[in-house]
Amino acid sequence: MPRLSLYKPEKTNDFNFLDKQIAEMFTVGGTDIHIHKYLGAANLPEGEADAVQPQYDELNPTNIQDLLFLENRDRKYDVDVYTHRAIYNVQDIDFDLSQFGLFLSNDTLFITVHINSIVKTIGRKPLPGDVIELPHLKDEHALNDASVALKRFYVIEDVSRASEGFSHTWYPHLYRLKLKQIYDGQEYKDILDLPADEESDTTLRDVLSTYDKEMQINNAVIAQAEVDAPLSGYEMSHFYTVERKDDGTVALEEIDGENLTTDIINSIEGREGYSGYLVNYGDGEPPSSNAFGNGIQFPTSNQIGDYFLRTDFLPNRLFRYDGTRWLKVEDNLRETLTNNNQRQTQKAGFINNIRQSQIGGETVEERQSLSKALRPKADN
């Protein structure tokens, strides 16, 4: 008699029998999932591809759009949605206390699907990038539009053979999919642009995205920050120092038994410990609100102690006349901390430069890599 063995080098009728029984269990006890099939990364517009972002002849889910960061940002999905059966364990919202602090771990799901059935349904094995929709998790009593509210979309992050899917014949029958909730990002534009309901023009992005609310929160934080700290640097307009006479004594006046200052010092420059970036007033105004002029050139008639703000300097620079020459007092470095191009510093005019230039006969923006613009063209 031949030796008894459940394992065979080839898949026999025993494997086929078990596989059909397992598939039937998914039909009986599983739940529907909608699969948005990932087709591949879209090509860049003509002329923008390079060694980092190559062009491909056809859509293929194994292509990599950005070879430097290993990302597929411009993803294309099949317009058809595939329905399949899957099984997973529904989990409660629990806190993960295995580390310092509290962490929620309910945004990751592990779903089991039948291998042969899902390959037959979508035409290939599931891959990272495929998006899974769980229709049974739709909240029908949400506070917004209940008909399209809170659908659950997850993207596949990893695919492996489930350990419980190996039968007596030692062949696998099940895939274990690791899923993560999707977000309103560039990768899922094809899916989020789909209509959320057949009877309205609302898109899935309008229902699922938290962008508008996050922008409201962000703008409120910026508005409050501008009130609390309208300008960079230190607010020193309320600080005063006592002026010293030529002989080194302090100008004091005794009134009712108390010593009071008669003059407020006009400058703290040259004092040890009072120099450095943004330590002085830094607002382009003379100390103690002394009168000053401004313009693109110094006036011709001057008196000792006059202040003048040169507006042709970037940032604007304040000078004081000592009788012989104009001495620099400070630069107007106190600018708004909000990121915009209205600030009179190099942060706006150089770092955030959006102006265009002509380099090698081509129009180049500062945001574009100069090395890319100056790269010699290949000979035809």
C-alpha positions in Angstrom: 0.0 0.0 0.0 1.2 3.5 -0.7 2.2 5.7 2.3 -0.7 7.8 3.7 -0.1 11.5 3.4 -2.4 14.5 3.4 0.2 16.6 1.6 0.6 16.1 -2.1 3.1 17.8 -4.4 0.2 19.0 -6.5 -3.3 20.4 -5.6 -5.6 17.4 -5.8 -9.4 17.0 -5.4 -8.9 17.2 -1.7 -7.7 20.8 -2.0 -10.5 21.7 -4.4 -13.1 20.2 -2.0 -11.8 22.1 1.0 -11.5 25.3 -1.0 -15.1 25.2 -2.1 -16.3 24.6 1.4 -14.3 27.5 2.8 -15.5 29.8 0.0 -19.1 28.8 0.9 -18.5 29.8 4.6 -17.6 33.3 3.4 -20.9 33.4 1.4 -22.9 32.3 4.4 -21.2 34.2 7.2 -19.2 37.0 5.6 -20.1 40.7 4.9 -20.0 42.6 1.6 -17.0 44.8 0.9 -16.7 47.2 -2.1 -13.3 47.1 -3.7 -11.9 50.1 -5.6 -9.2 48.5 -7.7 -5.9 50.3 -8.0 -4.7 50.5 -11.6 -1.4 52.3 -11.2 0.2 55.7 -11.0 -0.7 58.3 -13.6 2.1 59.7 -15.8 3.3 63.3 -15.3 2.5 65.9 -18.0 4.8 65.7 -21.0 8.3 67.1 -20.4 8.1 66.9 -16.6 9.3 63.3 -16.2 12.9 62.6 -15.2 15.0 59.9 -13.5 13.1 60.4 -10.3 9.7 60.4 -11.8 9.8 58.3 -15.0 7.1 57.9 -17.6 5.4 54.5 -18.2 3.8 53.1 -21.3 0.8 51.7 -19.5 -0.9 51.7 -16.1 0.5 49.0 -13.9 0.0 48.7 -10.1 3.7 47.6 -9.8 5.0 50.9 -11.3 6.5 53.4 -8.9 5.9 57.0 -9.7 8.6 58.6 -7.5 11.7 56.5 -7.3 13.3 58.8 -4.7 10.6 58.8 -2.1 9.0 55.5 -3.3 5.6 57.1 -3.5 2.6 56.8 -5.9 0.8 60.1 -5.4 -1.2 60.4 -8.6 -3.1 57.1 -8.3 -5.7 55.9 -10.8 -8.6 53.7 -9.8 -11.0 51.6 -11.8 -14.3 53.3 -12.4 -16.0 49.9 -11.7 -16.5 48.9 -8.1 -16.2 45.2 -7.2 -18.3 43.5 -4.5 -16.8 40.6 -2.6 -17.3 38.8 0.8 -15.0 39.1 3.7 -14.8 38.3 7.4 -13.2 40.3 10.2 -13.5 40.8 14.0 -15.3 44.0 14.9 -13.4 45.7 17.7 -14.2 48.3 20.3 -12.5 51.6 20.7 -9.9 50.8 23.3 -6.9 52.6 24.5 -3.4 51.1 24.0 -1.7 51.3 27.4 1.4 49.3 26.4 3.4 52.5 25.9 3.6 55.8 27.7 0.4 57.8 27.1 -2.9 56.9 25.6 -3.2 55.7 22.0 -6.2 54.7 20.0 -5.7 51.5 17.9 -9.1 51.2 16.2 -8.1 52.8 12.9 -6.5 49.5 11.7 -8.5 46.5 10.6 -7.4 43.0 9.6 -9.8 41.4 7.1 -9.8 37.9 5.8 -10.8 37.0 2.2 -10.9 33.8 0.2 -7.9 33.7 -2.2 -9.4 32.1 -5.3 -12.7 34.0 -5.0 -11.1 37.5 -4.8 -8.7 36.7 -7.6 -11.6 35.7 -9.8 -13.6 38.8 -8.8 -11.0 41.5 -9.4 -8.7 39.7 -11.9 -5.6 39.7 -9.7 -4.6 39.3 -6.1 -5.3 42.3 -3.8 -2.4 44.7 -3.5 -1.4 47.6 -1.3 -3.2 50.7 -2.7 -6.6 49.0 -3.3 -9.3 50.8 -1.3 -11.9 48.8 0.6 -15.3 50.3 1.4 -17.4 48.7 4.2 -21.0 49.6 3.5 -22.3 48.0 6.7 -20.5 50.6 8.8 -22.4 53.6 7.3 -24.0 55.6 10.1 -27.7 56.1 9.2 -28.3 58.4 12.1 -25.5 60.9 11.7 -26.0 64.5 12.5 -25.4 65.6 8.9 -26.8 64.1 5.7 -27.9 60.7 7.0 -28.3 59.2 3.5 -24.6 59.5 2.6 -23.0 60.0 6.0 -19.8 58.5 7.3 -19.0 55.7 4.9 -15.9 53.9 5.9 -13.1 53.6 3.4 -9.8 51.8 4.1 -6.7 51.3 2.0 -4.8 48.0 2.0 -1.3 48.4 3.5 -0.2 44.8 3.5 -1.3 41.4 2.2 -0.3 38.1 3.6 -1.5 34.5 3.9 -3.6 34.0 7.0 -2.3 31.4 9.4 -5.8 30.0 9.9 -6.2 29.6 6.2 -3.9 26.6 5.8 -6.0 23.4 5.5 -5.0 19.8 6.1 -3.3 19.7 2.7 -0.9 22.4 3.8 -2.0 24.8 1.1 -3.3 28.3 1.9 -6.9 29.3 1.2 -7.1 32.8 2.8 -5.5 36.2 2.5 -5.2 38.5 5.5 -5.4 42.2 4.6 -4.2 44.9 6.8 -6.3 48.1 6.3 -5.9 51.7 7.3 -8.4 54.5 7.1 -7.9 56.8 4.1 -7.7 60.5 4.3 -8.5 63.4 2.0 -5.2 63.2 0.1 -3.9 63.4 -3.4 -3.6 59.6 -3.6 -7.4 59.0 -3.3 -8.6 61.9 -5.5 -10.2 59.5 -8.0 -12.3 57.9 -5.3 -13.2 61.1 -3.3 -14.4 62.8 -6.4 -17.1 60.2 -6.9 -20.7 61.3 -6.1 -21.8 60.4 -2.6 -25.4 59.9 -3.6 -27.1 59.3 -6.9 -29.7 62.0 -6.2 -27.3 64.9 -5.4 -24.1 66.5 -6.6 -22.4 66.0 -3.2 -19.0 64.2 -3.5 -17.5 61.8 -1.1 -14.9 64.5 -0.3 -17.7 66.8 0.9 -18.9 64.2 3.3 -15.7 62.6 4.5 -13.1 65.4 4.4 -12.3 67.4 7.6 -10.4 70.0 5.5 -12.8 72.8 6.0 -13.1 72.3 9.7 -9.3 72.0 10.1 -8.8 75.2 8.1 -11.3 77.0 10.4 -9.3 75.8 13.5 -6.0 76.7 11.9 -7.2 80.2 10.9 -8.6 80.7 14.4 -5.2 79.7 16.0 -3.4 82.1 13.6 -5.8 85.0 14.4 -5.3 84.5 18.2 -1.5 84.2 17.7 -1.4 87.5 15.8 -3.2 89.1 18.7 -0.9 87.6 21.4 2.3 88.2 19.4 1.7 90.6 16.5 5.4 91.1 15.8 8.6 89.1 16.1 11.1 89.9 18.7 10.7 91.5 22.2 8.2 94.2 23.1 10.5 96.7 24.8 8.7 100.0 24.3 7.6 99.9 28.0 11.2 99.5 29.2 13.3 102.6 30.2 16.8 103.2 31.4 18.2 106.2 33.3 20.3 108.7 31.3 23.8 109.3 32.6 25.5 112.7 32.6 28.9 113.4 31.1 30.5 113.0 34.5 29.0 109.6 34.8 26.4 110.5 37.4 22.7 109.7 37.0 20.3 112.6 36.4 17.9 112.4 39.4 15.6 114.9 41.0 14.3 114.6 44.6 10.6 115.2 45.0 8.8 114.5 48.3 11.7 112.4 49.4 11.7 110.2 46.3 14.3 110.1 43.6 12.7 110.4 40.1 14.3 110.5 36.7 14.2 113.7 34.8 15.0 112.4 31.4 14.6 109.1 29.7 17.6 107.7 27.9 17.4 108.1 24.1 19.4 105.0 23.2 20.8 101.8 24.8 23.2 101.1 22.0 26.8 100.4 23.0 25.7 99.1 26.4 27.1 95.7 27.3 24.3 93.1 27.2 22.0 95.2 25.0 23.2 94.1 21.6 22.1 91.3 19.3 19.4 90.2 17.0 16.0 91.6 18.1 17.2 92.6 21.5 16.9 96.3 20.9 13.5 97.7 20.0 13.9 96.5 16.4 10.8 98.2 15.3 12.4 101.0 13.2 11.3 103.7 15.7 13.6 105.8 18.0 13.4 105.1 21.7 10.9 107.0 23.9 8.9 107.9 20.7 11.2 110.7 19.7 10.2 112.4 16.4 11.9 111.2 13.3 11.7 111.5 9.5 11.8 109.0 6.8 12.7 108.7 3.1 15.2 107.3 0.6 18.0 109.9 1.3 19.1 111.8 4.3 18.0 115.4 4.8 20.5 118.3 4.2 19.7 120.3 7.4 20.3 118.2 10.5 20.7 118.7 14.2 22.5 116.5 16.7 20.2 113.8 17.9 17.9 113.7 14.9 16.6 110.3 13.8 15.9 109.3 10.2 14.4 106.1 8.8 15.8 105.0 5.5 13.0 103.2 3.7 15.2 102.1 0.7 17.0 99.6 3.0 15.6 96.1 3.3 14.7 95.9 6.1 14.2 99.6 6.8 17.1 101.1 8.8 17.0 103.8 11.5 19.9 106.3 11.8 20.8 109.0 14.3 22.8 112.1 13.6 25.8 112.7 16.0 26.8 116.1 14.5 29.2 114.6 12.0 27.7 111.5 10.5 24.6 109.3 10.5 25.0 106.3 12.8 23.0 103.1 12.5 20.7 102.6 15.4 18.7 99.5 14.4 16.9 97.7 11.6 13.2 97.3 11.5 13.3 93.5 12.1 10.0 93.2 13.9 7.7 91.9 11.3 4.4 89.9 11.5 5.0 86.2 12.1 2.3 85.2 9.6 3.7 83.6 6.5 2.9 86.1 3.7 4.8 88.1 1.1 4.0 91.5 2.7 6.9 91.4 5.2 9.8 93.8 4.5 12.5 91.2 5.1 14.4 88.6 3.2 11.9 86.0 4.5 9.3 87.3 2.1 11.3 88.6 -0.8 13.9 85.8 -1.1 12.8 82.6 0.6 9.2 82.9 -0.5 10.1 84.3 -3.9 7.5 83.5 -6.5 8.8 85.9 -9.2 9.8 84.6 -12.6 13.2 84.9 -14.2 14.6 84.2 -17.7 17.4 81.6 -17.5 18.8 80.2 -20.7 15.8 81.5 -22.7 13.4 79.7 -20.4 11.0 81.1 -17.9 11.9 79.8 -14.4 10.2 80.3 -11.1 12.2 80.2 -7.9 10.2 77.1 -6.8 11.6 75.2 -9.7 15.0 73.6 -9.3 17.6 75.7 -11.1 19.7 72.6 -11.8 16.7 71.1 -13.6 16.2 74.3 -15.6 19.8 74.5 -16.6 20.1 70.8 -17.4 21.2 70.4 -21.1 18.6 69.0 -23.4 19.3 65.7 -25.0 20.2 65.8 -28.7 17.5 64.6 -31.0 
